[in-house]
Amino acid sequence: MAQTKLIIDTLKRELRKQGINYRDVADKLGLSEASVKRLFAEYSLSLDRLSQVCELLNYEIADLVHLM
């Protein structure tokens, strides 16, 4: 769980840096903003969803792991 938390915390930091908010993520994932907030709060992003969010950042998952 520690690595999952690190990856999602890094993802949140990078989203903030690029000015991407939960509404943008929700639109990309086809979810409500509340659902996205819950996914981040519970650290429960699937690899597929993680990959989709990384696309918003123009990152690969490997880029995110490198930033950890």
PDB file of N, H, CA, C and O in Angstrom:
ATOM      1  N   MET A   1       0.820  -1.202   0.000  1.00  0.00           N
ATOM      2  CA  MET A   1       0.000   0.000   0.000  1.00  0.00           C
ATOM      3  C   MET A   1       0.859   1.260   0.000  1.00  0.00           C
ATOM      4  O   MET A   1       0.443   2.295  -0.519  1.00  0.00           O
ATOM      5  N   ALA A   2       2.050   1.178   0.577  1.00  0.00           N
ATOM      6  H   ALA A   2       2.388   0.337   0.998  1.00  0.00           H
ATOM      7  CA  ALA A   2       2.910   2.353   0.654  1.00  0.00           C
ATOM      8  C   ALA A   2       3.276   2.863  -0.741  1.00  0.00           C
ATOM      9  O   ALA A   2       3.285   4.072  -0.973  1.00  0.00           O
ATOM     10  N   GLN A   3       3.576   1.955  -1.667  1.00  0.00           N
ATOM     11  H   GLN A   3       3.569   0.973  -1.478  1.00  0.00           H
ATOM     12  CA  GLN A   3       3.932   2.378  -3.020  1.00  0.00           C
ATOM     13  C   GLN A   3       2.722   2.934  -3.757  1.00  0.00           C
ATOM     14  O   GLN A   3       2.845   3.884  -4.530  1.00  0.00           O
ATOM     15  N   THR A   4       1.559   2.348  -3.522  1.00  0.00           N
ATOM     16  H   THR A   4       1.458   1.577  -2.894  1.00  0.00           H
ATOM     17  CA  THR A   4       0.330   2.858  -4.133  1.00  0.00           C
ATOM     18  C   THR A   4       0.080   4.285  -3.671  1.00  0.00           C
ATOM     19  O   THR A   4      -0.248   5.155  -4.477  1.00  0.00           O
ATOM     20  N   LYS A   5       0.236   4.525  -2.377  1.00  0.00           N
ATOM     21  H   LYS A   5       0.503   3.818  -1.722  1.00  0.00           H
ATOM     22  CA  LYS A   5       0.046   5.871  -1.832  1.00  0.00           C
ATOM     23  C   LYS A   5       1.046   6.842  -2.450  1.00  0.00           C
ATOM     24  O   LYS A   5       0.678   7.958  -2.816  1.00  0.00           O
ATOM     25  N   LEU A   6       2.290   6.434  -2.567  1.00  0.00           N
ATOM     26  H   LEU A   6       2.589   5.528  -2.269  1.00  0.00           H
ATOM     27  CA  LEU A   6       3.314   7.294  -3.166  1.00  0.00           C
ATOM     28  C   LEU A   6       2.988   7.647  -4.610  1.00  0.00           C
ATOM     29  O   LEU A   6       3.125   8.799  -5.020  1.00  0.00           O
ATOM     30  N   ILE A   7       2.560   6.657  -5.374  1.00  0.00           N
ATOM     31  H   ILE A   7       2.448   5.721  -5.041  1.00  0.00           H
ATOM     32  CA  ILE A   7       2.252   6.904  -6.787  1.00  0.00           C
ATOM     33  C   ILE A   7       1.080   7.866  -6.913  1.00  0.00           C
ATOM     34  O   ILE A   7       1.125   8.790  -7.725  1.00  0.00           O
ATOM     35  N   ILE A   8       0.036   7.663  -6.124  1.00  0.00           N
ATOM     36  H   ILE A   8      -0.001   6.912  -5.465  1.00  0.00           H
ATOM     37  CA  ILE A   8      -1.143   8.532  -6.228  1.00  0.00           C
ATOM     38  C   ILE A   8      -0.841   9.919  -5.683  1.00  0.00           C
ATOM     39  O   ILE A   8      -1.334  10.907  -6.226  1.00  0.00           O
ATOM     40  N   ASP A   9      -0.054  10.019  -4.636  1.00  0.00           N
ATOM     41  H   ASP A   9       0.346   9.217  -4.194  1.00  0.00           H
ATOM     42  CA  ASP A   9       0.357  11.340  -4.142  1.00  0.00           C
ATOM     43  C   ASP A   9       1.189  12.073  -5.189  1.00  0.00           C
ATOM     44  O   ASP A   9       1.039  13.282  -5.367  1.00  0.00           O
ATOM     45  N   THR A  10       2.055  11.357  -5.874  1.00  0.00           N
ATOM     46  H   THR A  10       2.176  10.375  -5.729  1.00  0.00           H
ATOM     47  CA  THR A  10       2.847  11.956  -6.954  1.00  0.00           C
ATOM     48  C   THR A  10       1.938  12.400  -8.087  1.00  0.00           C
ATOM     49  O   THR A  10       2.122  13.479  -8.650  1.00  0.00           O
ATOM     50  N   LEU A  11       0.963  11.573  -8.419  1.00  0.00           N
ATOM     51  H   LEU A  11       0.815  10.697  -7.962  1.00  0.00           H
ATOM     52  CA  LEU A  11       0.003  11.910  -9.463  1.00  0.00           C
ATOM     53  C   LEU A  11      -0.764  13.185  -9.104  1.00  0.00           C
ATOM     54  O   LEU A  11      -0.926  14.069  -9.946  1.00  0.00           O
ATOM     55  N   LYS A  12      -1.232  13.282  -7.871  1.00  0.00           N
ATOM     56  H   LYS A  12      -1.101  12.564  -7.187  1.00  0.00           H
ATOM     57  CA  LYS A  12      -1.953  14.482  -7.436  1.00  0.00           C
ATOM     58  C   LYS A  12      -1.070  15.722  -7.522  1.00  0.00           C
ATOM     59  O   LYS A  12      -1.520  16.785  -7.951  1.00  0.00           O
ATOM     60  N   ARG A  13       0.183  15.581  -7.112  1.00  0.00           N
ATOM     61  H   ARG A  13       0.548  14.717  -6.764  1.00  0.00           H
ATOM     62  CA  ARG A  13       1.119  16.712  -7.180  1.00  0.00           C
ATOM     63  C   ARG A  13       1.314  17.165  -8.628  1.00  0.00           C
ATOM     64  O   ARG A  13       1.308  18.364  -8.910  1.00  0.00           O
ATOM     65  N   GLU A  14       1.484  16.227  -9.528  1.00  0.00           N
ATOM     66  H   GLU A  14       1.489  15.254  -9.299  1.00  0.00           H
ATOM     67  CA  GLU A  14       1.700  16.564 -10.932  1.00  0.00           C
ATOM     68  C   GLU A  14       0.439  17.167 -11.563  1.00  0.00           C
ATOM     69  O   GLU A  14       0.539  18.062 -12.403  1.00  0.00           O
ATOM     70  N   LEU A  15      -0.725  16.693 -11.172  1.00  0.00           N
ATOM     71  H   LEU A  15      -0.806  15.967 -10.489  1.00  0.00           H
ATOM     72  CA  LEU A  15      -1.970  17.288 -11.661  1.00  0.00           C
ATOM     73  C   LEU A  15      -2.061  18.749 -11.234  1.00  0.00           C
ATOM     74  O   LEU A  15      -2.413  19.618 -12.032  1.00  0.00           O
ATOM     75  N   ARG A  16      -1.739  19.012  -9.960  1.00  0.00           N
ATOM     76  H   ARG A  16      -1.454  18.305  -9.312  1.00  0.00           H
ATOM     77  CA  ARG A  16      -1.757  20.403  -9.462  1.00  0.00           C
ATOM     78  C   ARG A  16      -0.776  21.271 -10.235  1.00  0.00           C
ATOM     79  O   ARG A  16      -1.102  22.396 -10.615  1.00  0.00           O
ATOM     80  N   LYS A  17       0.430  20.749 -10.469  1.00  0.00           N
ATOM     81  H   LYS A  17       0.695  19.835 -10.160  1.00  0.00           H
ATOM     82  CA  LYS A  17       1.454  21.516 -11.198  1.00  0.00           C
ATOM     83  C   LYS A  17       0.956  21.953 -12.566  1.00  0.00           C
ATOM     84  O   LYS A  17       1.259  23.057 -13.020  1.00  0.00           O
ATOM     85  N   GLN A  18       0.188  21.083 -13.224  1.00  0.00           N
ATOM     86  H   GLN A  18      -0.059  20.187 -12.855  1.00  0.00           H
ATOM     87  CA  GLN A  18      -0.283  21.390 -14.574  1.00  0.00           C
ATOM     88  C   GLN A  18      -1.662  22.044 -14.589  1.00  0.00           C
ATOM     89  O   GLN A  18      -2.220  22.308 -15.653  1.00  0.00           O
ATOM     90  N   GLY A  19      -2.206  22.303 -13.396  1.00  0.00           N
ATOM     91  H   GLY A  19      -1.752  22.088 -12.532  1.00  0.00           H
ATOM     92  CA  GLY A  19      -3.500  22.979 -13.324  1.00  0.00           C
ATOM     93  C   GLY A  19      -4.671  22.110 -13.740  1.00  0.00           C
ATOM     94  O   GLY A  19      -5.710  22.620 -14.157  1.00  0.00           O
ATOM     95  N   ILE A  20      -4.507  20.805 -13.628  1.00  0.00           N
ATOM     96  H   ILE A  20      -3.662  20.391 -13.289  1.00  0.00           H
ATOM     97  CA  ILE A  20      -5.583  19.873 -13.968  1.00  0.00           C
ATOM     98  C   ILE A  20      -6.336  19.542 -12.676  1.00  0.00           C
ATOM     99  O   ILE A  20      -5.741  19.115 -11.687  1.00  0.00           O
ATOM    100  N   ASN A  21      -7.657  19.746 -12.706  1.00  0.00           N
ATOM    101  H   ASN A  21      -8.141  20.093 -13.509  1.00  0.00           H
ATOM    102  CA  ASN A  21      -8.448  19.518 -11.488  1.00  0.00           C
ATOM    103  C   ASN A  21      -9.248  18.212 -11.589  1.00  0.00           C
ATOM    104  O   ASN A  21      -9.241  17.542 -12.621  1.00  0.00           O
ATOM    105  N   TYR A  22      -9.931  17.872 -10.501  1.00  0.00           N
ATOM    106  H   TYR A  22      -9.936  18.417  -9.662  1.00  0.00           H
ATOM    107  CA  TYR A  22     -10.703  16.629 -10.458  1.00  0.00           C
ATOM    108  C   TYR A  22     -11.822  16.610 -11.495  1.00  0.00           C
ATOM    109  O   TYR A  22     -12.191  15.543 -11.985  1.00  0.00           O
ATOM    110  N   ARG A  23     -12.363  17.774 -11.830  1.00  0.00           N
ATOM    111  H   ARG A  23     -12.063  18.641 -11.431  1.00  0.00           H
ATOM    112  CA  ARG A  23     -13.402  17.851 -12.870  1.00  0.00           C
ATOM    113  C   ARG A  23     -12.823  17.388 -14.217  1.00  0.00           C
ATOM    114  O   ARG A  23     -13.475  16.653 -14.958  1.00  0.00           O
ATOM    115  N   ASP A  24     -11.599  17.822 -14.524  1.00  0.00           N
ATOM    116  H   ASP A  24     -11.069  18.419 -13.922  1.00  0.00           H
ATOM    117  CA  ASP A  24     -10.939  17.396 -15.764  1.00  0.00           C
ATOM    118  C   ASP A  24     -10.705  15.886 -15.774  1.00  0.00           C
ATOM    119  O   ASP A  24     -10.919  15.214 -16.783  1.00  0.00           O
ATOM    120  N   VAL A  25     -10.265  15.375 -14.638  1.00  0.00           N
ATOM    121  H   VAL A  25     -10.091  15.921 -13.819  1.00  0.00           H
ATOM    122  CA  VAL A  25     -10.026  13.934 -14.509  1.00  0.00           C
ATOM    123  C   VAL A  25     -11.349  13.183 -14.661  1.00  0.00           C
ATOM    124  O   VAL A  25     -11.411  12.160 -15.343  1.00  0.00           O
ATOM    125  N   ALA A  26     -12.393  13.686 -14.031  1.00  0.00           N
ATOM    126  H   ALA A  26     -12.343  14.517 -13.476  1.00  0.00           H
ATOM    127  CA  ALA A  26     -13.714  13.053 -14.111  1.00  0.00           C
ATOM    128  C   ALA A  26     -14.189  12.980 -15.561  1.00  0.00           C
ATOM    129  O   ALA A  26     -14.709  11.953 -15.996  1.00  0.00           O
ATOM    130  N   ASP A  27     -14.012  14.065 -16.302  1.00  0.00           N
ATOM    131  H   ASP A  27     -13.589  14.900 -15.948  1.00  0.00           H
ATOM    132  CA  ASP A  27     -14.411  14.084 -17.710  1.00  0.00           C
ATOM    133  C   ASP A  27     -13.642  13.034 -18.506  1.00  0.00           C
ATOM    134  O   ASP A  27     -14.224  12.335 -19.337  1.00  0.00           O
ATOM    135  N   LYS A  28     -12.344  12.920 -18.258  1.00  0.00           N
ATOM    136  H   LYS A  28     -11.872  13.488 -17.584  1.00  0.00           H
ATOM    137  CA  LYS A  28     -11.499  11.957 -18.963  1.00  0.00           C
ATOM    138  C   LYS A  28     -11.919  10.524 -18.654  1.00  0.00           C
ATOM    139  O   LYS A  28     -11.930   9.668 -19.539  1.00  0.00           O
ATOM    140  N   LEU A  29     -12.268  10.263 -17.378  1.00  0.00           N
ATOM    141  H   LEU A  29     -12.259  10.958 -16.658  1.00  0.00           H
ATOM    142  CA  LEU A  29     -12.609   8.901 -16.962  1.00  0.00           C
ATOM    143  C   LEU A  29     -14.085   8.557 -17.151  1.00  0.00           C
ATOM    144  O   LEU A  29     -14.482   7.399 -17.023  1.00  0.00           O
ATOM    145  N   GLY A  30     -14.891   9.569 -17.457  1.00  0.00           N
ATOM    146  H   GLY A  30     -14.569  10.509 -17.562  1.00  0.00           H
ATOM    147  CA  GLY A  30     -16.322   9.336 -17.614  1.00  0.00           C
ATOM    148  C   GLY A  30     -17.005   9.059 -16.283  1.00  0.00           C
ATOM    149  O   GLY A  30     -17.945   8.269 -16.207  1.00  0.00           O
ATOM    150  N   LEU A  31     -16.520   9.719 -15.235  1.00  0.00           N
ATOM    151  H   LEU A  31     -15.756  10.361 -15.297  1.00  0.00           H
ATOM    152  CA  LEU A  31     -17.054   9.554 -13.888  1.00  0.00           C
ATOM    153  C   LEU A  31     -17.498  10.903 -13.346  1.00  0.00           C
ATOM    154  O   LEU A  31     -17.230  11.945 -13.944  1.00  0.00           O
ATOM    155  N   SER A  32     -18.171  10.872 -12.219  1.00  0.00           N
ATOM    156  H   SER A  32     -18.388  10.025 -11.733  1.00  0.00           H
ATOM    157  CA  SER A  32     -18.515  12.120 -11.547  1.00  0.00           C
ATOM    158  C   SER A  32     -17.287  12.627 -10.791  1.00  0.00           C
ATOM    159  O   SER A  32     -16.374  11.863 -10.479  1.00  0.00           O
ATOM    160  N   GLU A  33     -17.285  13.908 -10.510  1.00  0.00           N
ATOM    161  H   GLU A  33     -18.027  14.528 -10.763  1.00  0.00           H
ATOM    162  CA  GLU A  33     -16.185  14.489  -9.742  1.00  0.00           C
ATOM    163  C   GLU A  33     -16.090  13.852  -8.357  1.00  0.00           C
ATOM    164  O   GLU A  33     -14.992  13.621  -7.849  1.00  0.00           O
ATOM    165  N   ALA A  34     -17.242  13.571  -7.748  1.00  0.00           N
ATOM    166  H   ALA A  34     -18.133  13.758  -8.160  1.00  0.00           H
ATOM    167  CA  ALA A  34     -17.254  12.931  -6.429  1.00  0.00           C
ATOM    168  C   ALA A  34     -16.606  11.541  -6.485  1.00  0.00           C
ATOM    169  O   ALA A  34     -15.890  11.152  -5.563  1.00  0.00           O
ATOM    170  N   SER A  35     -16.855  10.807  -7.554  1.00  0.00           N
ATOM    171  H   SER A  35     -17.436  11.123  -8.303  1.00  0.00           H
ATOM    172  CA  SER A  35     -16.244   9.477  -7.702  1.00  0.00           C
ATOM    173  C   SER A  35     -14.732   9.575  -7.824  1.00  0.00           C
ATOM    174  O   SER A  35     -14.002   8.758  -7.264  1.00  0.00           O
ATOM    175  N   VAL A  36     -14.270  10.572  -8.554  1.00  0.00           N
ATOM    176  H   VAL A  36     -14.863  11.236  -9.009  1.00  0.00           H
ATOM    177  CA  VAL A  36     -12.826  10.769  -8.707  1.00  0.00           C
ATOM    178  C   VAL A  36     -12.203  11.134  -7.364  1.00  0.00           C
ATOM    179  O   VAL A  36     -11.152  10.605  -7.003  1.00  0.00           O
ATOM    180  N   LYS A  37     -12.838  12.025  -6.631  1.00  0.00           N
ATOM    181  H   LYS A  37     -13.692  12.455  -6.924  1.00  0.00           H
ATOM    182  CA  LYS A  37     -12.334  12.396  -5.300  1.00  0.00           C
ATOM    183  C   LYS A  37     -12.233  11.164  -4.409  1.00  0.00           C
ATOM    184  O   LYS A  37     -11.265  11.003  -3.664  1.00  0.00           O
ATOM    185  N   ARG A  38     -13.239  10.297  -4.489  1.00  0.00           N
ATOM    186  H   ARG A  38     -14.025  10.427  -5.094  1.00  0.00           H
ATOM    187  CA  ARG A  38     -13.242   9.078  -3.684  1.00  0.00           C
ATOM    188  C   ARG A  38     -12.106   8.137  -4.111  1.00  0.00           C
ATOM    189  O   ARG A  38     -11.432   7.558  -3.259  1.00  0.00           O
ATOM    190  N   LEU A  39     -11.892   7.984  -5.417  1.00  0.00           N
ATOM    191  H   LEU A  39     -12.439   8.454  -6.109  1.00  0.00           H
ATOM    192  CA  LEU A  39     -10.801   7.131  -5.907  1.00  0.00           C
ATOM    193  C   LEU A  39      -9.450   7.609  -5.374  1.00  0.00           C
ATOM    194  O   LEU A  39      -8.628   6.805  -4.934  1.00  0.00           O
ATOM    195  N   PHE A  40      -9.231   8.913  -5.418  1.00  0.00           N
ATOM    196  H   PHE A  40      -9.899   9.566  -5.776  1.00  0.00           H
ATOM    197  CA  PHE A  40      -7.966   9.465  -4.928  1.00  0.00           C
ATOM    198  C   PHE A  40      -7.865   9.349  -3.403  1.00  0.00           C
ATOM    199  O   PHE A  40      -6.804   9.015  -2.874  1.00  0.00           O
ATOM    200  N   ALA A  41      -8.949   9.621  -2.710  1.00  0.00           N
ATOM    201  H   ALA A  41      -9.810   9.893  -3.140  1.00  0.00           H
ATOM    202  CA  ALA A  41      -8.931   9.571  -1.240  1.00  0.00           C
ATOM    203  C   ALA A  41      -8.709   8.156  -0.725  1.00  0.00           C
ATOM    204  O   ALA A  41      -8.061   7.953   0.301  1.00  0.00           O
ATOM    205  N   GLU A  42      -9.253   7.177  -1.448  1.00  0.00           N
ATOM    206  H   GLU A  42      -9.780   7.341  -2.282  1.00  0.00           H
ATOM    207  CA  GLU A  42      -9.125   5.782  -1.025  1.00  0.00           C
ATOM    208  C   GLU A  42      -7.915   5.092  -1.651  1.00  0.00           C
ATOM    209  O   GLU A  42      -7.663   3.914  -1.397  1.00  0.00           O
ATOM    210  N   TYR A  43      -7.173   5.829  -2.466  1.00  0.00           N
ATOM    211  H   TYR A  43      -7.378   6.786  -2.673  1.00  0.00           H
ATOM    212  CA  TYR A  43      -5.999   5.276  -3.154  1.00  0.00           C
ATOM    213  C   TYR A  43      -6.370   3.994  -3.897  1.00  0.00           C
ATOM    214  O   TYR A  43      -5.722   2.959  -3.741  1.00  0.00           O
ATOM    215  N   SER A  44      -7.429   4.084  -4.711  1.00  0.00           N
ATOM    216  H   SER A  44      -7.955   4.925  -4.838  1.00  0.00           H
ATOM    217  CA  SER A  44      -7.936   2.888  -5.368  1.00  0.00           C
ATOM    218  C   SER A  44      -8.081   3.033  -6.882  1.00  0.00           C
ATOM    219  O   SER A  44      -9.083   2.606  -7.455  1.00  0.00           O
ATOM    220  N   LEU A  45      -7.091   3.630  -7.524  1.00  0.00           N
ATOM    221  H   LEU A  45      -6.277   3.978  -7.058  1.00  0.00           H
ATOM    222  CA  LEU A  45      -7.102   3.727  -8.982  1.00  0.00           C
ATOM    223  C   LEU A  45      -6.626   2.412  -9.596  1.00  0.00           C
ATOM    224  O   LEU A  45      -5.600   1.867  -9.190  1.00  0.00           O
ATOM    225  N   SER A  46      -7.373   1.910 -10.573  1.00  0.00           N
ATOM    226  H   SER A  46      -8.206   2.353 -10.903  1.00  0.00           H
ATOM    227  CA  SER A  46      -6.909   0.735 -11.308  1.00  0.00           C
ATOM    228  C   SER A  46      -5.780   1.173 -12.251  1.00  0.00           C
ATOM    229  O   SER A  46      -5.593   2.366 -12.491  1.00  0.00           O
ATOM    230  N   LEU A  47      -5.044   0.217 -12.772  1.00  0.00           N
ATOM    231  H   LEU A  47      -5.196  -0.752 -12.577  1.00  0.00           H
ATOM    232  CA  LEU A  47      -3.974   0.551 -13.715  1.00  0.00           C
ATOM    233  C   LEU A  47      -4.532   1.230 -14.956  1.00  0.00           C
ATOM    234  O   LEU A  47      -3.915   2.151 -15.492  1.00  0.00           O
ATOM    235  N   ASP A  48      -5.691   0.782 -15.412  1.00  0.00           N
ATOM    236  H   ASP A  48      -6.191   0.034 -14.976  1.00  0.00           H
ATOM    237  CA  ASP A  48      -6.309   1.394 -16.587  1.00  0.00           C
ATOM    238  C   ASP A  48      -6.649   2.857 -16.320  1.00  0.00           C
ATOM    239  O   ASP A  48      -6.380   3.724 -17.151  1.00  0.00           O
ATOM    240  N   ARG A  49      -7.235   3.126 -15.170  1.00  0.00           N
ATOM    241  H   ARG A  49      -7.454   2.422 -14.494  1.00  0.00           H
ATOM    242  CA  ARG A  49      -7.575   4.513 -14.825  1.00  0.00           C
ATOM    243  C   ARG A  49      -6.317   5.341 -14.586  1.00  0.00           C
ATOM    244  O   ARG A  49      -6.254   6.506 -14.979  1.00  0.00           O
ATOM    245  N   LEU A  50      -5.330   4.751 -13.950  1.00  0.00           N
ATOM    246  H   LEU A  50      -5.381   3.805 -13.631  1.00  0.00           H
ATOM    247  CA  LEU A  50      -4.058   5.447 -13.747  1.00  0.00           C
ATOM    248  C   LEU A  50      -3.461   5.858 -15.086  1.00  0.00           C
ATOM    249  O   LEU A  50      -2.982   6.980 -15.248  1.00  0.00           O
ATOM    250  N   SER A  51      -3.496   4.941 -16.038  1.00  0.00           N
ATOM    251  H   SER A  51      -3.886   4.029 -15.907  1.00  0.00           H
ATOM    252  CA  SER A  51      -2.980   5.224 -17.378  1.00  0.00           C
ATOM    253  C   SER A  51      -3.751   6.361 -18.045  1.00  0.00           C
ATOM    254  O   SER A  51      -3.151   7.218 -18.693  1.00  0.00           O
ATOM    255  N   GLN A  52      -5.075   6.375 -17.890  1.00  0.00           N
ATOM    256  H   GLN A  52      -5.563   5.679 -17.364  1.00  0.00           H
ATOM    257  CA  GLN A  52      -5.892   7.438 -18.477  1.00  0.00           C
ATOM    258  C   GLN A  52      -5.567   8.798 -17.860  1.00  0.00           C
ATOM    259  O   GLN A  52      -5.493   9.801 -18.569  1.00  0.00           O
ATOM    260  N   VAL A  53      -5.376   8.831 -16.551  1.00  0.00           N
ATOM    261  H   VAL A  53      -5.436   8.016 -15.975  1.00  0.00           H
ATOM    262  CA  VAL A  53      -5.032  10.092 -15.892  1.00  0.00           C
ATOM    263  C   VAL A  53      -3.642  10.541 -16.339  1.00  0.00           C
ATOM    264  O   VAL A  53      -3.415  11.733 -16.546  1.00  0.00           O
ATOM    265  N   CYS A  54      -2.724   9.611 -16.487  1.00  0.00           N
ATOM    266  H   CYS A  54      -2.908   8.643 -16.319  1.00  0.00           H
ATOM    267  CA  CYS A  54      -1.385   9.950 -16.971  1.00  0.00           C
ATOM    268  C   CYS A  54      -1.447  10.575 -18.357  1.00  0.00           C
ATOM    269  O   CYS A  54      -0.653  11.460 -18.675  1.00  0.00           O
ATOM    270  N   GLU A  55      -2.396  10.116 -19.194  1.00  0.00           N
ATOM    271  H   GLU A  55      -3.041   9.396 -18.935  1.00  0.00           H
ATOM    272  CA  GLU A  55      -2.570  10.710 -20.523  1.00  0.00           C
ATOM    273  C   GLU A  55      -2.875  12.201 -20.428  1.00  0.00           C
ATOM    274  O   GLU A  55      -2.413  12.986 -21.256  1.00  0.00           O
ATOM    275  N   LEU A  56      -3.655  12.592 -19.417  1.00  0.00           N
ATOM    276  H   LEU A  56      -4.030  11.954 -18.744  1.00  0.00           H
ATOM    277  CA  LEU A  56      -3.952  14.017 -19.223  1.00  0.00           C
ATOM    278  C   LEU A  56      -2.679  14.828 -18.990  1.00  0.00           C
ATOM    279  O   LEU A  56      -2.587  15.993 -19.378  1.00  0.00           O
ATOM    280  N   LEU A  57      -1.710  14.194 -18.354  1.00  0.00           N
ATOM    281  H   LEU A  57      -1.785  13.248 -18.039  1.00  0.00           H
ATOM    282  CA  LEU A  57      -0.441  14.852 -18.036  1.00  0.00           C
ATOM    283  C   LEU A  57       0.584  14.709 -19.170  1.00  0.00           C
ATOM    284  O   LEU A  57       1.671  15.286 -19.120  1.00  0.00           O
ATOM    285  N   ASN A  58       0.213  13.932 -20.187  1.00  0.00           N
ATOM    286  H   ASN A  58      -0.669  13.463 -20.228  1.00  0.00           H
ATOM    287  CA  ASN A  58       1.157  13.560 -21.249  1.00  0.00           C
ATOM    288  C   ASN A  58       2.330  12.775 -20.677  1.00  0.00           C
ATOM    289  O   ASN A  58       3.476  12.955 -21.088  1.00  0.00           O
ATOM    290  N   TYR A  59       2.026  11.902 -19.723  1.00  0.00           N
ATOM    291  H   TYR A  59       1.095  11.755 -19.389  1.00  0.00           H
ATOM    292  CA  TYR A  59       3.011  11.034 -19.073  1.00  0.00           C
ATOM    293  C   TYR A  59       2.675   9.587 -19.375  1.00  0.00           C
ATOM    294  O   TYR A  59       1.537   9.249 -19.702  1.00  0.00           O
ATOM    295  N   GLU A  60       3.673   8.750 -19.262  1.00  0.00           N
ATOM    296  H   GLU A  60       4.597   9.024 -18.997  1.00  0.00           H
ATOM    297  CA  GLU A  60       3.489   7.313 -19.176  1.00  0.00           C
ATOM    298  C   GLU A  60       3.512   6.979 -17.688  1.00  0.00           C
ATOM    299  O   GLU A  60       3.988   7.774 -16.877  1.00  0.00           O
ATOM    300  N   ILE A  61       3.001   5.814 -17.333  1.00  0.00           N
ATOM    301  H   ILE A  61       2.614   5.168 -17.991  1.00  0.00           H
ATOM    302  CA  ILE A  61       3.049   5.399 -15.930  1.00  0.00           C
ATOM    303  C   ILE A  61       4.507   5.369 -15.447  1.00  0.00           C
ATOM    304  O   ILE A  61       4.795   5.723 -14.303  1.00  0.00           O
ATOM    305  N   ALA A  62       5.411   4.949 -16.318  1.00  0.00           N
ATOM    306  H   ALA A  62       5.178   4.662 -17.247  1.00  0.00           H
ATOM    307  CA  ALA A  62       6.832   4.898 -15.967  1.00  0.00           C
ATOM    308  C   ALA A  62       7.366   6.281 -15.605  1.00  0.00           C
ATOM    309  O   ALA A  62       8.203   6.405 -14.711  1.00  0.00           O
ATOM    310  N   ASP A  63       6.895   7.313 -16.283  1.00  0.00           N
ATOM    311  H   ASP A  63       6.214   7.213 -17.009  1.00  0.00           H
ATOM    312  CA  ASP A  63       7.306   8.685 -15.959  1.00  0.00           C
ATOM    313  C   ASP A  63       6.898   9.044 -14.531  1.00  0.00           C
ATOM    314  O   ASP A  63       7.655   9.657 -13.778  1.00  0.00           O
ATOM    315  N   LEU A  64       5.692   8.646 -14.193  1.00  0.00           N
ATOM    316  H   LEU A  64       5.077   8.149 -14.805  1.00  0.00           H
ATOM    317  CA  LEU A  64       5.176   8.920 -12.851  1.00  0.00           C
ATOM    318  C   LEU A  64       5.989   8.193 -11.790  1.00  0.00           C
ATOM    319  O   LEU A  64       6.329   8.760 -10.752  1.00  0.00           O
ATOM    320  N   VAL A  65       6.293   6.931 -12.066  1.00  0.00           N
ATOM    321  H   VAL A  65       6.016   6.470 -12.909  1.00  0.00           H
ATOM    322  CA  VAL A  65       7.095   6.145 -11.129  1.00  0.00           C
ATOM    323  C   VAL A  65       8.484   6.773 -10.972  1.00  0.00           C
ATOM    324  O   VAL A  65       9.029   6.820  -9.869  1.00  0.00           O
ATOM    325  N   HIS A  66       9.041   7.244 -12.061  1.00  0.00           N
ATOM    326  H   HIS A  66       8.599   7.205 -12.957  1.00  0.00           H
ATOM    327  CA  HIS A  66      10.349   7.896 -12.000  1.00  0.00           C
ATOM    328  C   HIS A  66      10.309   9.142 -11.107  1.00  0.00           C
ATOM    329  O   HIS A  66      11.267   9.421 -10.385  1.00  0.00           O
ATOM    330  N   LEU A  67       9.211   9.881 -11.157  1.00  0.00           N
ATOM    331  H   LEU A  67       8.434   9.655 -11.744  1.00  0.00           H
ATOM    332  CA  LEU A  67       9.071  11.098 -10.346  1.00  0.00           C
ATOM    333  C   LEU A  67       8.904  10.795  -8.863  1.00  0.00           C
ATOM    334  O   LEU A  67       9.149  11.661  -8.023  1.00  0.00           O
ATOM    335  N   MET A  68       8.489   9.575  -8.531  1.00  0.00           N
ATOM    336  H   MET A  68       8.290   8.871  -9.212  1.00  0.00           H
ATOM    337  CA  MET A  68       8.329   9.197  -7.136  1.00  0.00           C
ATOM    338  C   MET A  68       9.659   9.321  -6.427  1.00  0.00           C
ATOM    339  O   MET A  68       9.749   9.047  -5.230  1.00  0.00           O
TER     340      MET A  68
END
